[in-house]
Amino acid sequence: MTSTQPVGTVLRPGTGSDAAAIARLMRAALDAFDWMPVIHTPAEDLAFIRDMVLPRQQVTVAEAGKEVVGFIAVSADWVEQLYLDPAWTGQGIGSRLLTDATAALPVTKLHCFQANTGARRFYERHGFRAESFGDGTANEEGLPDILYVRRR
């Protein structure tokens, strides 16, 4: 059984060898939402992480022992991805990832699905403010979203 204590959880740069673990974690996080449509296969998830995210974005992983339990991907002033293994939420790991990855950014932007009330509360606690609401036509899931911005 996996321990879910944040003690010993370390943040480190993501590497190509993390691609499979990150893709599995992302899928597990997305599958935890009953409102999230499944539009990609596990192979497509892996290709996205391996070919688009890791080489093009600043990726930080949270690792507990040898297990990747969370990750964030930032590009310029955008948080492109922030996912935690569902078993590891509520322990401050997401806050550590977000704080560490965006500390030097005067402005940070991200999109969040309107239905993701937990993430909305999380981002608002971290100083993000909703700047616009989308109807879903601008994302591949077709789900209404929110543009969040934090200015320091």
C-alpha positions in Angstrom: 0.0 0.0 0.0 1.3 3.5 -0.9 1.8 5.9 1.9 0.1 9.2 1.2 2.2 11.3 3.7 3.8 14.3 2.1 6.9 13.8 4.2 9.8 13.1 1.9 8.0 14.4 -1.1 10.6 16.2 -3.2 10.2 18.5 -6.2 12.6 18.1 -9.1 12.8 18.9 -12.8 10.8 16.5 -15.0 12.8 14.5 -17.6 12.1 12.4 -20.6 12.3 9.3 -18.4 9.3 10.6 -16.5 7.0 10.7 -19.5 5.1 7.4 -18.9 4.6 8.1 -15.1 3.4 11.7 -15.9 1.0 10.4 -18.6 -0.5 7.8 -16.2 -0.8 10.3 -13.4 -2.6 12.8 -15.7 -5.0 10.2 -16.9 -5.8 9.1 -13.3 -6.4 12.7 -12.4 -8.7 13.3 -15.4 -10.6 10.0 -14.8 -11.4 11.1 -11.3 -13.9 13.6 -12.8 -17.2 12.2 -13.9 -17.8 15.3 -16.1 -14.6 15.0 -18.0 -14.9 13.4 -21.5 -12.3 10.8 -22.4 -11.0 12.0 -25.8 -7.5 10.6 -25.8 -6.1 7.1 -25.5 -3.3 6.2 -23.1 -0.9 6.1 -26.1 -2.0 9.6 -27.1 -1.5 10.9 -23.5 2.0 9.5 -23.5 2.8 11.1 -26.9 1.5 14.4 -25.7 3.6 14.4 -22.6 6.7 13.0 -24.3 6.6 15.1 -27.5 4.8 18.3 -26.5 5.0 18.9 -22.8 8.5 17.7 -21.6 10.5 19.2 -24.5 8.6 22.5 -24.7 7.5 23.5 -21.2 9.2 23.8 -17.8 8.1 20.7 -16.0 8.5 20.0 -12.3 7.5 16.7 -10.7 6.6 15.9 -7.1 8.2 12.6 -6.2 7.5 10.5 -3.2 10.1 7.8 -3.0 10.4 6.7 -6.6 6.8 7.5 -7.4 5.7 10.6 -9.4 2.7 11.9 -7.5 2.2 15.3 -9.2 3.5 17.6 -11.8 3.3 21.1 -13.2 4.2 22.4 -16.6 4.7 26.1 -17.2 5.3 27.9 -20.5 6.2 31.6 -20.3 3.6 33.0 -17.9 1.1 30.2 -18.4 0.5 27.2 -16.2 -0.3 24.7 -18.9 -0.7 21.6 -16.7 -1.1 20.9 -13.0 -2.1 17.4 -11.9 -1.9 15.3 -8.8 -2.5 11.7 -8.3 -6.0 11.6 -6.8 -4.6 9.7 -3.7 -2.2 12.6 -3.0 -4.5 15.6 -3.1 -5.1 17.8 -0.1 -1.6 17.5 1.3 0.0 20.7 0.1 1.8 19.2 -2.9 -0.1 21.2 -5.5 0.6 24.3 -3.5 4.3 23.6 -3.5 4.4 22.8 -7.2 2.4 26.0 -8.0 4.4 28.2 -5.7 7.8 26.9 -6.8 7.0 27.0 -10.6 5.5 30.5 -10.6 7.5 32.3 -7.9 9.4 34.5 -10.3 6.4 35.3 -12.5 4.9 38.8 -12.1 1.8 37.6 -14.0 0.6 34.0 -14.1 -2.3 32.7 -16.3 -4.1 29.5 -16.6 -7.4 27.9 -17.8 -9.6 25.8 -15.5 -12.8 24.0 -16.3 -15.8 25.6 -14.7 -17.0 22.2 -13.5 -13.7 21.7 -11.6 -14.8 23.4 -8.3 -12.0 22.0 -6.3 -9.4 23.4 -8.7 -11.2 26.7 -8.8 -11.1 27.0 -5.0 -7.4 26.0 -5.0 -6.4 28.7 -7.6 -8.5 31.4 -5.9 -6.8 30.6 -2.6 -3.5 31.1 -4.4 -4.5 34.6 -5.5 -5.9 33.9 -9.0 -8.9 35.9 -10.2 -11.3 34.9 -12.9 -10.9 37.3 -15.8 -13.1 35.6 -18.4 -15.5 32.7 -18.9 -15.5 30.6 -22.0 -18.3 28.5 -23.5 -16.1 25.5 -24.4 -15.6 26.3 -28.0 -11.9 27.1 -27.5 -10.9 23.8 -25.9 -10.9 20.3 -27.3 -13.1 18.9 -24.5 -15.9 21.3 -25.4 -16.3 22.3 -21.7 -16.9 25.8 -20.4 -13.8 27.1 -18.8 -12.3 30.1 -17.0 -9.3 32.2 -17.6 -7.6 32.8 -14.3 -4.9 35.5 -13.8 -2.7 36.3 -10.8 -0.8 39.6 -10.7 1.8 40.2 -8.1 
